[in-house]
């Protein structure tokens, strides 16, 4: 654009600017040539066809050559054309590379000196060659300074580009961290409008947050806590979210100079659950070590009771011996349940054919029953169904479920039923049902808690251990809410995988 403006001024207003006075014909021809060269070399495709480095060199040579001819036709050095040559060299220094910039300055110097020499020989009034020499030195200085500035600009551009890439990568990483973090994050404006939030915040609040909407419309309790805090540094409030019912810990922090508030939401229920798991794990280790110590003297007590039972004793003594044996057996069962918790992580999964496994289990269960009743527990599992689970764990889970069902059922034919079905998600569901009174609604939430029992001789660990063993095998044990037709009692379901 600069070349086009200069060439156009030469062509249109050159005579008004007192240019071309020495040789009007040469001046007009040079101006036309300059316009033609600018138009020929100024198209975007020129750099692609010729190459950027060659294009810059051609343009600089054309500039210096034609401007020197304009200077010759306009009376020489006093026309001011060397200033335009300086501008051309400065531009070439910014876009040129390496020693070519010095070549451009040398070519301009030679051109200006030759013009002055030929002008002197032609009889033109002499010009102070010292002034011309200073101008030529200026050619080199301008070209070199422009080159150094270009190098620094290129280095800064490279550094800025690299920092831009690093910043974009960091922003993506931060965005991913915020999206996936367990805590909810919200940015709330001074007017109570939601500016930003991550998906976890919407989940914890149990509502569909929307940017630009008032927080009070979606989470009134959180909005009230925010107003009460006054956005003080590190102020926190515990509250229960209306949408999800989750107990939350909300922390409020000022967000810079924008007068916005950064809100962190922590799931207190999850934290309490983790603390409970840690306590239970510690309790499990403690009770397992105690159980090992109890089992040895317990075996001695049981053996002594058996020996006493063989001797002839009075009815009162025999009754006391039976009490000793019964309670020793109960303690032994409790110790066995506690030790089973320590083996939950030792699952060796295998593919069990459910129909055969359940059939063998029912046979053993009926043989071991004290009342000797048969036909109470029936196998409704169709042949061909399989489940990937540890054999020992499966036997203990099934034993706990069937013992509970048998304890509360009517003891009639098919009072306890074991069935299985293939689910739509590709997993297998094993059901244990009975015709007893079922689990009261007020006890359903506590049924899997450790040491919770409604039976006078129960340990309260059976269902808890069953669920822990199921989870160790990648399965799920649940108490179903629906009641199958004909069996109004409890309905437990074990959902496991078909393949290990």
N, C-alpha and C positions, 0 to 999 in steps of 0.2 A: 504493500500500500504506500509506503514511503517513496519507493522508487517511482511508482505510478504518478504520485502527486508531483514529484520533482520533474519527471519527464514531461508531464502535462503542462506545468508552469513554463518550462523551457519552450514548448511548442506554441503555447497560447499567449504568454505574457513576457516572452524573452526579450523582445525589443523594448517593451516598456521598462524592463528592469535593466536596460542598457547592456544587454548581453549580445554577443555576435557582432560587435561594432567593427572588429578587425576583418572578419570574413563572414558576412551574412549567409552566403551560400553553404559554407561548411557548417555553420551553426544550425541552420534549418535541417540539413541532411543528418547531422548528428542527433538532433532532437527527435526526428522521425525514427532513426535507428534505435535510439534509447527506448522510445515507446514500444517499438516492435519487439525489442529484446525483453522488456518487462512483461509484455503480454505472452511471449513465447515461453518464458521461463517461470512464470508465476502461477501456472495451473497446478493443482494438487497432484496430478499424475506425473508431473515432471520429476519429483523426488523418487517415485517408484520406478520410472523408466530409466533415468540417468543414474540414480543413486545420490543420497543426500550429500556426501562429501564432494562428489564431482560437481553437483549442482551449485554448492556454495562457492567452489573455486571458480566456476564459469561466471557466476554472477559478480564476484568480486573483480575478476579480470575485466568483465564488460563495464562495470562501474568505473574503475580506475581509467580504463582506456577512453571511454566516451567522455567522462568528466574532464580528462586532460585535453581532449580535442575541443570541448566547450571552452575550457580555460584559454587555449591557444586562439580560438576565434574571438574571444571576448577581451583580449588585451593582456593576457597572462596572469601572473600571480595576484595582481591588484584587484582582479574581479571577485575574489572571495571564494572561488570554487574549491580551493584546498580544504576549506572548512567542511564542504560536503564529502570530500574524500576521507577526512577524519571520521565522519559519521559512518561512512560505509565500512571503514576498517574496524570501528568499534563494534558494529553489528557482526562483522565477520569473526572478530575475536570472541564474541559470545557464543557463536554456534560452530566455529571452526575447531579443529582438533590438532594438538601437537605443534610441530614446527611449521605447519602450513600457515599459521597466523603470522609468523615472522616472514615467510615468503610473500604474503600479501603486502606487508609493510615495506619490504624491500622493493617489490614491483612498483608500488606507489611512489617510493622515493626516486627510483630510477626514472619513472615517467615524468615526475615534476621537475627533476633536474634537467632531463633532456629537453623538456618544453622550454625551460628558462635559457638553456644553452642555445637552442635553435632560435629562440626569440632574440637573443643578443646578436647572433650571427645574421639574423634577418634585418637587423637595423632598428629593432624596437628599443625604447629607452631602457637602460640598464636597471636592474633591481638588485638590492642589497643581497648578495648571496648568503650572508650570515643569517638573515631573516629566513631565507628559503631553507637553509640548513637546520635552523631551529624547528621549522615546521616538519621537516623530514624526520628529525629526532622525535618530534611529537607523534609521527606516524607509528614508530616502533613502541613508544611509551603507551599510547592509547591501545594498540593491538595487544601488548603484553598484559596491561592491566585488565583489559576486557577478558583475556584468556584466563587469568588467575581468578577473576570474579566468576567466570563460567565454571571453572573447576570447583570453586567453593560452593557455588549454587548446586552443581551436580552432586557433590558430596552431601550437602544438606538435604537435597531431594532424596537421595538414596537412604540416608538416615531416617528422614521423615517417613518414607515409604515402609522401611523396615519396622519402625515404631508403630506405624499404622497397622501393619500386619500383626505385630505383637499385641497391640491394643484390641484389634478385632478378635484375635484368638482368646485373649483374656476375657473380653466381654462375653464371648460364646461360652467359655468355661464357667464364668460367674453366673450366667443365665441358666446353664444346665444345673449347676449346684443349687441355685435357688429353686428351680423347678422340682428337683428331686429330693430336697432336704425334708427331714421329718417334721420340722417346725413350720408353722404358717407364718407368712410375712405379708404385711400390708403397709402401704403408704397412704396416709390420710391427710387431706389438705386442711387448712385452717378453718374452712367452712364446713368441715365434716364430710366432704365428698371423698370417695375412694379413688385414689390416683392409680395405684397399681396393687396387684396381689398375685401370689403364686397359687397353683392348684391345691396345694395342701391346706391353705387357709380356708378355701371354700369347703373342703372336706371336713375340717375340724369344726367349722361353724355350721355345717349341714345346710347350707343355703346357696343359691346361685348368685354370687357376687357379680357386680357389673361396674366397670370403670366409669367414673363420672356420676354414679348414683350415690345418694346419701347413705352412710354407714348405718344410721339409725333405722332405715327401712328394712335392713337385712339382719342386723345383729344389735338390737336395742341395748342388751346388757353390756356389750363391748363399747358401744357409743357412750353409755352413761359412765363406764369406768374411765374412758378417755377424757371425758369432761371433768370428772372428779380429780384425775391425776394432774391436770394442768400442764401436761407434756413435760413434767420434771424429769431430770436425768435419772435413768434407771429406776423409775417408779414402776411398781408391779401390782397387779390385782388378780385375784383368783375369782373365776366366775364360771357359770354353767351355760353353755351355748343352748339357745332356745331350739335351734334346728336339729342339732345332732344329739343333744342331751349329754355331751361330753364335758367333763370338768376341765377347764383350761386355766393356764397361768399366762396372763397377758403382761408383757413388758413394753413400756413406752419410752421412746428416745426421740429427741429433736433431730430432724433431718436437715442439717445445714441451715443456710440463710433463707431458704424458701418458705420458712414458717410452716413446714409440713412435719408430720409425726410418723416415725417408723414404729410399727407395732409387730412384736414377735409373739406368736401363740405356741405354747407348749402343751402337749397332751398329758395332763396330770394322771389320767386313768392309765395310760400306757406306762408312765413312770412308776406308778404304784404297782402295776402288774409286774414290771421288771424287778422291783424291790421284793415283791412277794415271791417271785421265782427264785431269786437269790437266797431268800430266807429258807424256802422249801428245799433248795439244793443243799444248803448248809445243814438243815435239819435232817435231810436224807442221809448225808454222810455221817452225821452224829448217831442217828438211830441205827444205821447199818453196823457201825462199830460196836454199839451197845448190844445189838441183836446177836452178834457173834459171841459176845461174852455171856449172854443169857442162855444161849442154846445148850452149852455144855452142862451147866448145873441143872437145867431143865430136864435134860435127858436122864440125869441121875435121879431126879425126883420121880419122873414117870416110871423108871425101872423099879425104884423102890416101892411105888404104889402097886405095880404089877406083882411084885414078890409078896407084898402084904395081902393082896387079894387071894393068892393061892393058899394062904393059911386059913385055918378055921377061926373065924372071928364072930363076934356078936353082930346083931343087925345094925346097931348104931355105928360100930367100927367099920362095917362094910359100907354103910352109907357115907361115912366120912372119906373112906378110900375112893369111892366113886366120885365124890366132889373133888378130891385132889386130882384124880385122873382127868376129869372133865375140864377143870381149869388149866391143868398143865397142857392139855391138847389145845385149848383156846389160846394160851400164850404162844404155843408152838405155831399155830396158824398165823398169829399176829407177826411173829418173827419172820415167818416165810414170806408174808406180804411185804414187809419192810425190806427184806433182802432182794425181793423181785424188782424193787425200784432201782437198785444198783445195777441190774442187768439190762436196763432198758436200752442202753446204747450198744449192746452186743447182738444186735439183730442180724441174723443170717437168713436172708430172704430166699425162699424157694417157691416154685409154682405148685400150690396145693389143689388137687381135685376136690372141690368142696363137698360133693355128694358122698364120696367115700369117706372123707375125713369126718364129716358130721355124723355119718352112720357109725363109724368106729367109736366116736366120742359118746354117742348116746348109749351104745352097748356098755361101755365102761361105766358111764354114769348110773345106769340102772342096776348094774351089779353092785356098785358101791353104796347105794341108798340104804339108809337104815330101815325104812318101812317096807322095802322090797317091792313097791308098786311098779307095774309095767304099763306101758302105753300112754303115760302122762306126757312124756316128751316125744314128739314125732318129727321125722325128717321130711321136709317139703322141698328140699333142694333138688332141682332137676339135674340130671347127668350132663356133663360137658362144661359146666361152669368152673372156672379156676380163679384163684386169687394169689398174688405174690406176697407172701408174708412168712415170718419166722414160725416154724412149726410149734416150738415150745410156747412162744408168745400167743399164737393163735389158740392153743389149748387152754392157756390160762385165761385169756379174754372170754372165750366161750364158756369156760367153767364158771367164772364170776357171774356172767349174764344168766346162765341157766340156773345156777344155784339161787340167785335172787328171784328169778321167775318162778321156780319151783316152790320157794318159800312162801310166796304170796298167792299162788294159783289155787284153784278149787280141788286139785288132785284127781280130777276126773279124766276120762279119755281125751287125748289131744288138748289138754289144758295148756300145754306149752308147745309152741310150734317154732321150728327153725326153717326159714326159707331164704331164697336168694334169687336175684334177678340182675340182668345186664342193663346198665343205665345208658341213656342217650349219649353221655360224654365218654363212653368206652370203659368206665370203671364198673366194678361189681359191688352190689349192695347185699350184705348178709343181715337178715332180720331175725330177731328173737322176740317173740310175742307171748303173752300169757293172758288168761281170762280173769286175773285178779282185780282188785279195786283200782289199780293204776297209781300213778304218782300225782299227789295233789298239786294244784297250780301254784300254791305258795311255796312248794319245796323244789320245783323244777330248777330254779336258778342255783340251788345248793347241792344238787344231786351228785355232781362230780367233784365236790370239794373234799379234800383229805380229812379223814376222821369224822365225817358227817354220816350218821346212821340213825335209822328209826327202829332198829331191832336191838333187843336187849343184849344179845350175844354177838352182835356184829362188831367188826373192827373199824368200819368206816373207810377202809382203804381199797376195797374191791373195785368199785367203779373208777376211782381215781387212778389206780394202777392200770386198769384196763385201757383207759384213755391215754395214759402215758405210753404204754406199750404199743398202742395203735399208732400214735404219732411217731414213735421210733421206727415204724415200718412204713411211714409215708401214708398212713391211712387215717380215717376220721371216725370217731365213735360219737354218736349223738342220740339224744332222746327225742323221738319223733313226736310232733304235736298231734298228728292225725291218728285216729283210732280205727284199725281195720274192722270190717264187718264181722260180727260173731265173736270177737275177742276184745272186750272193752278194757283190758288191763294195760300194762306198760308195753311200750314198743321201742326197743333199742335197735339201732342200725349201725353196722360197721361197713364203711365204704372204703374199698381198697383198689389197688391197681391190678390189672391182669398180668402184666409183665414186670419183672424186677427193675 
